[in-house]
Amino acid sequence: MRLKLGRPDLADYQGYFDVPAAAADAPVTVTWAGVTTLLIDDGASALMTDGFFSRPSLAEVGLRRIAPSAPRIDGCLTRLGVDRLEAVLPVHTHFDHAMDSAFVAERTHAKVVGGTSAANVGRGGGIPEERLIVATPGTAVSLGAYDVTLVEGDHCPPDRFPGVITEPVVPPVKMSAFKCGESWSTLIHHRPSDRRLLIVGSAGFVPGALAGLRAEVVYLGVGQLGLQPKQYLVDYWAETVRAVGARRVVLIHWDDLFRPLHRPLRALPYAGDDLDVSIRVLSRLAADDGVPLALPTLWQRADPWT
């Protein structure tokens, strides 16, 4: 944390909210629902990362035990038009990613796919063992119409709750129960359309981990990225966007995660991040590479491949 008041003004970036809306005949769509929650859907088969909809306030997180909010989760799933998923895929297991994952999986009859930490979040939420998949890093898992490959990643520094989750997490619990666990870069291949999407949930990377992989679109996490040295941002871009040869980049994990989704979005405060820095540096890198850089629109069914 740093002593700088205020937060970036999203009005300064209205021109970045230009991810193409999906046409009715789009073979697969991506819908953003805050932080790194993404719905990937082809109309018959769907996946979701994280499924974080409860979004408790900063005071609740800091002073109380926290638990999924059924009304907020059900309301968001209804707004997304989701009643069934192939899988829920936490990008790592901090509370702002995995707290709701088991609840969403229970509501949608989905599997929970991740590392051993995600499996323990699922167990704590009552998901049966046959619907808990501990993935082998770098090996594709077939889920409906998709092949999903979890690639070893890292959390953007600092990781305030490092380590793995070694026993079931049964809410309500303190925020610290949701340790980071395994941090993934998630590569999703929609087999019918042969479209590929990379989701980097945390602004961290393992050098060389994505070498040899390809994705036309990257949803790139930027939480805490704006507080890093400039060279870190340059290296992060190279190890993610350039590594997979992306043709469009959409920035995620910049919104204030303590603000409920029924209120207008706002950026994280300068005390915890600096979206202005992230956009300034990444825009230059994107321009150098001829890659469109965008911000997603909440609830919009998008076709980032067009």
C-alpha positions as CSV (number, residue, x, y, z in Angstrom):
1,M,0.0,0.0,0.0
2,R,1.1,3.6,-0.6
3,L,0.0,7.0,0.6
4,K,-1.6,8.5,-2.5
5,L,-5.2,9.6,-2.3
6,G,-7.9,9.1,-4.9
7,R,-8.3,6.7,-7.8
8,P,-8.0,6.8,-11.6
9,D,-11.0,8.3,-13.4
10,L,-12.5,5.8,-15.8
11,A,-13.9,8.7,-17.8
12,D,-10.4,9.3,-19.1
13,Y,-10.4,5.8,-20.7
14,Q,-13.8,5.7,-22.4
15,G,-12.1,5.1,-25.8
16,Y,-10.7,1.9,-24.5
17,F,-14.1,0.3,-23.9
18,D,-14.3,-1.0,-27.4
19,V,-14.2,-4.8,-27.4
20,P,-16.6,-5.8,-30.2
21,A,-20.0,-6.9,-29.1
22,A,-20.9,-10.4,-30.2
23,A,-23.2,-10.9,-33.1
24,A,-26.0,-13.5,-32.7
25,D,-24.1,-16.0,-34.8
26,A,-20.7,-15.6,-33.0
27,P,-19.2,-19.1,-32.5
28,V,-18.1,-18.3,-28.9
29,T,-18.4,-15.2,-26.7
30,V,-16.6,-13.8,-23.6
31,T,-18.5,-11.9,-21.0
32,W,-16.7,-10.0,-18.2
33,A,-18.3,-9.8,-14.7
34,G,-15.7,-7.9,-12.8
35,V,-12.2,-8.7,-11.4
36,T,-11.2,-11.8,-13.4
37,T,-14.6,-13.5,-13.7
38,L,-15.2,-14.4,-17.3
39,L,-17.9,-16.5,-18.9
40,I,-16.8,-18.3,-22.1
41,D,-19.9,-19.6,-23.9
42,D,-20.8,-21.0,-27.3
43,G,-24.5,-21.4,-26.6
44,A,-24.2,-25.1,-25.8
45,S,-21.2,-25.4,-23.5
46,A,-19.7,-22.8,-21.1
47,L,-16.9,-22.3,-18.7
48,M,-16.3,-19.6,-16.0
49,T,-13.2,-18.4,-14.4
50,D,-13.5,-17.5,-10.7
51,G,-17.2,-16.7,-10.4
52,F,-16.5,-14.0,-7.8
53,F,-19.8,-12.1,-7.3
54,S,-20.2,-11.5,-3.6
55,R,-17.7,-8.7,-3.4
56,P,-17.9,-8.0,0.4
57,S,-16.9,-4.5,1.5
58,L,-13.4,-3.6,2.6
59,A,-14.7,-3.3,6.2
60,E,-16.3,-6.7,6.0
61,V,-13.1,-8.3,4.7
62,G,-10.9,-6.6,7.2
63,L,-13.0,-7.0,10.3
64,R,-15.3,-10.1,9.8
65,R,-15.4,-13.6,8.6
66,I,-16.5,-13.7,5.0
67,A,-18.8,-16.1,3.1
68,P,-20.5,-16.3,-0.3
69,S,-23.6,-14.1,-0.7
70,A,-26.3,-16.3,-2.2
71,P,-28.5,-13.4,-3.4
72,R,-25.6,-11.6,-5.1
73,I,-24.4,-14.8,-6.8
74,D,-27.8,-15.9,-7.9
75,G,-28.6,-12.4,-9.2
76,C,-25.4,-12.3,-11.3
77,L,-25.8,-15.8,-12.7
78,T,-29.4,-14.8,-13.7
79,R,-28.1,-11.6,-15.4
80,L,-25.5,-13.7,-17.3
81,G,-28.1,-16.2,-18.3
82,V,-26.2,-19.1,-16.7
83,D,-27.7,-22.2,-15.1
84,R,-25.2,-24.8,-16.2
85,L,-21.4,-24.7,-16.6
86,E,-18.9,-27.3,-17.6
87,A,-16.4,-26.0,-15.0
88,V,-15.4,-23.2,-12.7
89,L,-11.7,-22.3,-13.0
90,P,-10.2,-20.2,-10.2
91,V,-7.1,-18.4,-11.5
92,H,-5.7,-18.7,-8.0
93,T,-7.4,-19.1,-4.6
94,H,-7.3,-15.6,-2.9
95,F,-10.8,-14.7,-1.7
96,D,-11.4,-12.2,-4.6
97,H,-11.1,-15.1,-7.0
98,A,-12.1,-18.4,-5.3
99,M,-14.4,-17.4,-2.4
100,D,-17.6,-18.0,-4.6
101,S,-16.2,-20.7,-6.8
102,A,-17.7,-23.7,-5.0
103,F,-21.0,-22.0,-4.6
104,V,-21.2,-21.2,-8.3
105,A,-20.1,-24.8,-9.1
106,E,-22.9,-26.1,-6.9
107,R,-25.5,-23.9,-8.5
108,T,-24.4,-24.8,-12.1
109,H,-23.6,-28.5,-11.6
110,A,-20.0,-27.7,-12.6
111,K,-16.6,-29.2,-11.9
112,V,-14.0,-27.1,-10.0
113,V,-10.7,-27.3,-12.0
114,G,-7.4,-26.0,-10.6
115,G,-4.7,-27.1,-8.2
116,T,-4.9,-28.7,-4.8
117,S,-5.8,-25.4,-3.2
118,A,-8.9,-25.0,-5.5
119,A,-9.9,-28.6,-4.7
120,N,-9.9,-27.7,-1.0
121,V,-12.0,-24.7,-1.7
122,G,-14.4,-27.0,-3.6
123,R,-14.4,-29.6,-0.7
124,G,-15.2,-26.8,1.8
125,G,-18.2,-25.9,-0.4
126,G,-19.5,-29.4,-0.6
127,I,-18.5,-30.3,-4.1
128,P,-18.2,-34.1,-4.5
129,E,-14.8,-35.5,-5.3
130,E,-15.8,-36.7,-8.7
131,R,-16.3,-33.0,-9.7
132,L,-13.0,-31.8,-8.4
133,I,-10.2,-31.9,-11.0
134,V,-6.6,-31.3,-10.0
135,A,-5.0,-30.4,-13.3
136,T,-1.5,-31.4,-14.4
137,P,0.3,-28.1,-15.3
138,G,0.7,-27.9,-19.1
139,T,-1.6,-30.8,-19.9
140,A,-5.0,-30.1,-21.5
141,V,-8.2,-31.0,-19.8
142,S,-11.3,-31.6,-22.0
143,L,-14.3,-29.8,-20.7
144,G,-17.3,-29.8,-23.0
145,A,-16.4,-28.0,-26.2
146,Y,-13.1,-26.7,-24.8
147,D,-9.6,-27.9,-24.1
148,V,-8.2,-26.1,-21.1
149,T,-4.5,-26.0,-20.3
150,L,-3.4,-24.6,-16.9
151,V,0.1,-23.2,-17.2
152,E,2.3,-22.3,-14.2
153,G,2.1,-18.7,-13.4
154,D,2.9,-16.4,-10.5
155,H,1.1,-13.8,-8.4
156,C,2.0,-10.1,-8.9
157,P,4.1,-8.9,-6.0
158,P,3.4,-8.6,-3.2
159,D,1.4,-11.7,-2.5
160,R,-0.1,-10.9,1.0
161,F,-1.4,-14.4,1.6
162,P,1.1,-16.8,0.0
163,G,1.1,-20.6,0.4
164,V,-1.2,-23.4,-0.5
165,I,-4.5,-24.4,1.1
166,T,-4.0,-27.8,2.7
167,E,-7.5,-28.4,4.1
168,P,-11.1,-27.7,3.1
169,V,-12.1,-24.0,3.5
170,V,-15.6,-23.9,5.0
171,P,-17.0,-20.4,5.1
172,P,-17.5,-18.1,7.0
173,V,-13.7,-17.7,7.4
174,K,-11.2,-15.0,7.7
175,M,-9.8,-13.6,4.4
176,S,-6.4,-15.1,5.2
177,A,-7.9,-18.6,4.9
178,F,-7.9,-18.0,1.1
179,K,-4.2,-18.4,0.5
180,C,-2.9,-17.8,-3.1
181,G,-2.4,-21.5,-3.9
182,E,-1.4,-22.3,-7.4
183,S,-1.5,-19.3,-9.7
184,W,-2.4,-20.1,-13.3
185,S,-2.3,-18.7,-16.8
186,T,-5.4,-20.4,-18.3
187,L,-5.3,-21.3,-22.0
188,I,-8.8,-22.1,-23.5
189,H,-9.2,-23.7,-26.9
190,H,-12.7,-23.8,-28.3
191,R,-12.4,-26.8,-30.5
192,P,-15.4,-26.2,-32.9
193,S,-14.2,-22.7,-33.9
194,D,-10.5,-23.3,-33.3
195,R,-10.3,-20.1,-31.3
196,R,-7.9,-19.7,-28.5
197,L,-8.0,-17.4,-25.4
198,L,-5.4,-16.8,-22.7
199,I,-6.5,-15.6,-19.3
200,V,-3.7,-14.2,-17.0
201,G,-5.6,-13.6,-13.8
202,S,-2.8,-12.1,-11.8
203,A,-0.1,-9.8,-13.1
204,G,2.7,-12.2,-12.5
205,F,4.6,-14.6,-14.8
206,V,7.1,-17.4,-14.9
207,P,9.7,-16.7,-17.6
208,G,9.3,-19.0,-20.6
209,A,6.3,-20.8,-19.2
210,L,4.1,-19.8,-22.2
211,A,6.8,-20.5,-24.9
212,G,5.4,-22.4,-27.8
213,L,1.7,-21.7,-27.0
214,R,-0.6,-19.6,-29.1
215,A,-3.7,-17.5,-28.4
216,E,-5.3,-14.8,-30.6
217,V,-6.8,-13.0,-27.6
218,V,-5.4,-12.3,-24.1
219,Y,-7.4,-11.2,-21.1
220,L,-4.6,-9.7,-19.1
221,G,-4.8,-9.1,-15.3
222,V,-3.3,-5.8,-14.2
223,G,-4.1,-5.8,-10.5
224,Q,-1.1,-4.2,-8.6
225,L,0.7,-3.9,-12.0
226,G,0.8,-0.1,-11.8
227,L,2.9,-0.2,-8.7
228,Q,5.7,-2.2,-10.3
229,P,8.9,-0.9,-11.8
230,K,8.5,-0.1,-15.6
231,Q,10.8,-3.0,-16.5
232,Y,8.4,-5.4,-14.8
233,L,5.6,-4.2,-17.0
234,V,7.8,-4.6,-20.1
235,D,8.8,-8.1,-19.1
236,Y,5.2,-9.0,-18.2
237,W,4.0,-8.0,-21.7
238,A,6.7,-10.0,-23.3
239,E,6.1,-13.1,-21.3
240,T,2.4,-13.1,-21.9
241,V,1.1,-11.1,-24.9
242,R,4.2,-11.5,-27.1
243,A,4.8,-15.1,-26.0
244,V,1.5,-16.3,-27.4
245,G,1.3,-14.0,-30.5
246,A,-1.9,-12.2,-29.4
247,R,-3.8,-10.0,-31.7
248,R,-6.0,-8.3,-29.1
249,V,-5.4,-7.6,-25.4
250,V,-8.2,-6.9,-22.9
251,L,-7.3,-5.6,-19.4
252,I,-9.0,-7.1,-16.4
253,H,-8.6,-7.0,-12.6
254,W,-8.6,-3.2,-12.4
255,D,-12.0,-2.6,-10.9
256,D,-12.6,-1.9,-7.2
257,L,-13.3,-5.5,-6.0
258,F,-15.0,-4.2,-2.7
259,R,-17.8,-2.5,-4.7
260,P,-20.9,-4.6,-5.5
261,L,-21.7,-5.1,-9.2
262,H,-25.1,-3.4,-9.0
263,R,-23.2,-0.1,-8.5
264,P,-21.2,1.7,-11.2
265,L,-17.7,0.3,-11.5
266,R,-14.7,2.3,-10.4
267,A,-11.0,1.7,-10.5
268,L,-8.9,0.5,-7.6
269,P,-7.6,3.4,-5.5
270,Y,-4.1,4.6,-5.9
271,A,-3.2,3.2,-2.5
272,G,-3.4,-0.3,-3.9
273,D,-2.8,0.1,-7.7
274,D,-2.3,2.7,-10.4
275,L,-4.3,2.0,-13.6
276,D,-3.0,5.2,-15.1
277,V,0.5,3.8,-15.1
278,S,-0.6,0.4,-16.4
279,I,-2.5,1.9,-19.3
280,R,0.2,4.4,-20.2
281,V,3.0,1.8,-20.4
282,L,0.9,-1.0,-21.9
283,S,-0.5,1.3,-24.5
284,R,3.0,2.1,-25.8
285,L,3.9,-1.6,-25.9
286,A,0.6,-2.4,-27.7
287,A,1.2,0.3,-30.2
288,D,4.8,-0.9,-30.9
289,D,3.4,-4.4,-31.6
290,G,0.3,-3.2,-33.5
291,V,-2.0,-4.9,-31.0
292,P,-5.4,-3.3,-30.0
293,L,-5.6,-2.7,-26.2
294,A,-9.0,-2.5,-24.6
295,L,-11.0,-2.5,-21.4
296,P,-14.0,-4.8,-21.1
297,T,-17.6,-3.6,-20.7
298,L,-19.4,-5.2,-17.7
299,W,-22.0,-7.8,-18.7
300,Q,-21.4,-7.4,-22.5
301,R,-21.3,-10.5,-24.6
302,A,-18.2,-9.8,-26.5
303,D,-16.5,-11.3,-29.5
304,P,-12.8,-10.3,-29.0
305,W,-11.7,-12.3,-32.1
306,T,-13.5,-10.1,-34.6
